[in-house]
Amino acid sequence: MLSVIATNYNKEDMLPDFFNSIYSNGFDNFELIFIDDCSTDSSVEIARRFPCRIIQNEQNLGPAVSRNLASRQAKGNVLVFTDTDITIDPGGLELINRRFSEDKVKAMFGKLAFLPLRNTRIGRFWLYDEEEVCHYGGVKTGMVNCWSSTLGVVDRDLYLNIGGFDESFKGADIEDHELAAKILDHYPVFYDEELTFHHYYPSTKLVLKKMFVRSRMFARSTSIKVYKERSWVSPHRNVSFLLSAIITALITAVPVSFFFVPPVAWWITGLLLTAILTKSIHHRLLFNAVLENETLVFGVYCFFMLYLTSLFAMAGFAAGLLSGKKSTHG
């Protein structure tokens, strides 16, 4: 039996789509535990329209505490963690059940699918970026070294034995990365490209904030060092971050050099254009996909967002290092 555990905070607009994707998924041997983290909207009223088990936190506890609480009450031997701003494509729950019952998988997660929910511009950019990262990381159906709670599945006994989510995380931070490190100490994670879901990306502001906060936590963390060393996203993104840093330095240098040493300014301008071209070539897989399906204007937007997300990630990482504090939980 599967126990689907969905944590929610003020997602009333997304809940009808989420619930419909669960209850029309084509699989019946599951329970849905809806844990509301003290929402101030009508989330609970909407949840009561569906045959789920509802847990209401009296105060906002965060997703890590909420998931652990629901897990202890779960009846299933397989825990399916999910957010309420996603929809799971038909057949997903049956596929999870088959992987755990027949293939003896201990942990798995699914693939982000096009299009994002509400088809936001920032959502489309993020999915193109994720596709490129997975490509260069060699991530395809099979055993991998990562896991995500957006749609992440784990054997209940394993989950309880390793202590579940670290409850010192209060927000939706890197608690799933920390759990991934603990899972990988015992079993590999199975990534299944057939287990697809659609995610909602509401705003550019939220994406940039997440890049900064999570990078800061990664820089400060000691407990997930082993996960960072195994991370398949690092090589490709690190090069992208380096190129963004170079572009930033050259952008700053161009007006300064024009003012003080005009002859040198043209050389710096040439270096800037070269760095921009190099970054574009580095992300050629992304831009090829974008230009096949989108407009040139959207391609320019993607370049700007690649640059901007890199800056926020580097700023967050620097902030974490400069804080001088090391933490087992970021």
Backbone hydrogen bonds, N-H to C=O, Kabsch-Sander energy under -0.5 kcal/mol:
donor,donor_aa,acceptor,acceptor_aa,energy
2,L,29,N,-1.8
3,S,78,V,-2.9
4,V,2,L,-0.6
4,V,31,E,-3.1
5,I,3,S,-0.6
5,I,80,V,-3.0
6,A,4,V,-0.6
6,A,33,I,-2.7
7,T,5,I,-0.6
7,T,82,T,-1.2
8,N,35,I,-2.1
14,M,11,K,-1.5
15,L,11,K,-1.3
18,F,14,M,-2.1
19,F,15,L,-3.1
20,N,16,P,-2.3
21,S,17,D,-1.9
22,I,18,F,-1.4
23,Y,19,F,-2.7
24,S,20,N,-1.3
25,N,22,I,-1.2
30,F,28,D,-2.4
31,E,2,L,-2.2
33,I,4,V,-3.3
33,I,31,E,-0.6
34,F,32,L,-0.7
34,F,53,R,-3.2
35,I,6,A,-2.5
35,I,33,I,-0.7
36,D,34,F,-0.7
36,D,55,I,-2.9
37,D,8,N,-3.1
37,D,35,I,-0.5
38,C,36,D,-1.4
46,I,42,S,-2.0
47,A,43,S,-2.4
48,R,44,V,-1.8
49,R,46,I,-1.6
50,F,47,A,-1.9
52,C,50,F,-2.0
53,R,32,L,-2.9
54,I,52,C,-0.5
55,I,34,F,-2.7
57,N,36,D,-2.8
57,N,55,I,-0.6
61,L,59,Q,-0.6
66,S,62,G,-2.0
67,R,63,P,-2.7
68,N,64,A,-2.0
69,L,65,V,-2.4
70,A,66,S,-2.4
71,S,67,R,-2.5
72,R,68,N,-1.8
73,Q,69,L,-0.7
73,Q,70,A,-0.7
74,A,70,A,-0.7
74,A,71,S,-0.7
77,N,1,M,-1.1
78,V,1,M,-1.3
79,L,154,V,-2.7
80,V,3,S,-2.9
80,V,78,V,-0.5
81,F,79,L,-0.7
81,F,152,G,-3.1
82,T,5,I,-2.3
83,D,150,T,-1.3
84,T,7,T,-0.7
86,I,83,D,-0.5
87,T,198,H,-1.8
89,D,196,T,-2.3
91,G,25,N,-2.4
92,G,89,D,-1.7
95,L,91,G,-2.0
96,I,92,G,-2.1
97,N,93,L,-2.3
98,R,94,E,-2.2
99,R,95,L,-2.4
100,F,96,I,-2.1
101,S,97,N,-2.4
102,E,98,R,-2.6
103,D,98,R,-1.1
105,V,99,R,-1.8
108,M,153,V,-2.4
109,F,190,F,-1.6
110,G,151,L,-1.6
111,K,195,L,-3.0
113,A,197,F,-2.8
117,L,199,H,-1.8
119,N,116,P,-2.0
120,T,117,L,-0.7
124,R,120,T,-2.0
125,F,121,R,-2.2
126,W,122,I,-2.3
127,L,123,G,-1.9
128,Y,124,R,-2.2
129,D,125,F,-2.3
130,E,126,W,-2.5
131,E,127,L,-2.3
132,E,128,Y,-1.8
133,V,129,D,-2.3
134,C,130,E,-2.6
135,H,131,E,-2.0
136,Y,132,E,-2.5
137,G,133,V,-1.7
138,G,135,H,-1.3
139,V,134,C,-2.6
140,K,138,G,-0.7
142,G,191,Y,-2.1
144,V,189,V,-3.2
151,L,148,S,-0.5
152,G,81,F,-1.6
152,G,149,S,-0.5
153,V,108,M,-3.4
154,V,79,L,-2.2
155,D,106,K,-2.7
156,R,77,N,-2.3
159,Y,155,D,-2.6
160,L,156,R,-2.6
161,N,157,D,-2.4
162,I,158,L,-1.9
163,G,160,L,-1.0
164,G,159,Y,-2.1
167,E,165,F,-0.7
169,F,166,D,-1.6
170,K,168,S,-0.6
173,D,171,G,-1.7
178,E,174,I,-2.0
179,L,175,E,-1.9
180,A,176,D,-2.1
181,A,177,H,-1.8
182,K,178,E,-1.4
183,I,179,L,-2.5
184,L,180,A,-2.8
185,D,181,A,-0.8
186,H,183,I,-2.1
187,Y,183,I,-3.0
189,V,144,V,-1.6
190,F,107,A,-3.0
191,Y,142,G,-3.2
191,Y,189,V,-0.5
192,D,109,F,-1.8
192,D,190,F,-0.5
193,E,191,Y,-0.6
195,L,192,D,-1.1
196,T,194,E,-1.3
197,F,111,K,-2.0
198,H,87,T,-2.5
200,Y,85,D,-1.6
201,Y,117,L,-0.6
207,V,203,S,-1.5
208,L,204,T,-2.6
209,K,205,K,-2.3
210,K,206,L,-2.2
211,M,207,V,-2.1
212,F,208,L,-2.2
213,V,209,K,-2.8
214,R,210,K,-2.3
215,S,211,M,-1.7
216,R,212,F,-2.3
217,M,213,V,-2.1
218,F,214,R,-2.4
219,A,215,S,-2.1
220,R,216,R,-1.4
221,S,217,M,-1.5
222,T,327,S,-2.0
223,S,327,S,-0.6
225,K,222,T,-1.2
228,K,224,I,-2.2
229,E,225,K,-2.1
230,R,226,V,-1.1
231,S,227,Y,-1.0
237,R,233,V,-1.8
238,N,234,S,-3.1
239,V,235,P,-1.5
240,S,236,H,-1.7
241,F,237,R,-2.8
242,L,238,N,-2.3
243,L,239,V,-2.4
244,S,240,S,-2.1
245,A,241,F,-2.2
246,I,242,L,-2.2
247,I,243,L,-2.5
248,T,244,S,-2.3
249,A,245,A,-2.2
250,L,246,I,-2.4
251,I,247,I,-2.6
252,T,248,T,-2.0
253,A,249,A,-1.8
254,V,250,L,-2.1
256,V,252,T,-0.9
257,S,253,A,-2.8
258,F,254,V,-2.2
259,F,255,P,-1.5
260,F,256,V,-2.3
261,V,257,S,-2.0
264,V,261,V,-1.2
265,A,261,V,-1.2
266,W,262,P,-0.9
267,W,263,P,-0.6
268,I,264,V,-2.1
269,T,265,A,-2.6
270,G,266,W,-2.0
271,L,267,W,-2.2
272,L,268,I,-2.3
273,L,269,T,-2.3
274,T,270,G,-2.1
275,A,271,L,-2.4
276,I,272,L,-2.4
277,L,273,L,-2.4
278,T,274,T,-2.5
279,K,275,A,-2.3
280,S,276,I,-2.1
281,I,277,L,-2.4
282,H,278,T,-2.4
283,H,279,K,-1.5
284,R,281,I,-1.8
287,F,283,H,-2.4
288,N,284,R,-2.6
289,A,285,L,-1.8
290,V,286,L,-2.5
291,L,287,F,-2.7
292,E,288,N,-1.2
293,N,289,A,-1.2
293,N,290,V,-0.5
294,E,290,V,-3.3
299,G,295,T,-1.6
300,V,296,L,-2.1
301,Y,297,V,-2.2
302,C,298,F,-2.3
303,F,299,G,-2.0
304,F,300,V,-2.3
305,M,301,Y,-2.3
306,L,302,C,-2.6
307,Y,303,F,-2.2
308,L,304,F,-2.7
309,T,305,M,-3.0
310,S,306,L,-1.5
311,L,307,Y,-1.9
312,F,308,L,-2.3
313,A,309,T,-2.3
314,M,310,S,-2.7
315,A,311,L,-2.5
316,G,312,F,-2.2
317,F,313,A,-2.4
318,A,314,M,-2.6
319,A,315,A,-2.3
320,G,316,G,-2.1
321,L,317,F,-2.2
322,L,318,A,-2.8
323,S,319,A,-1.1
324,G,321,L,-1.1
327,S,220,R,-2.7
330,G,327,S,-0.8
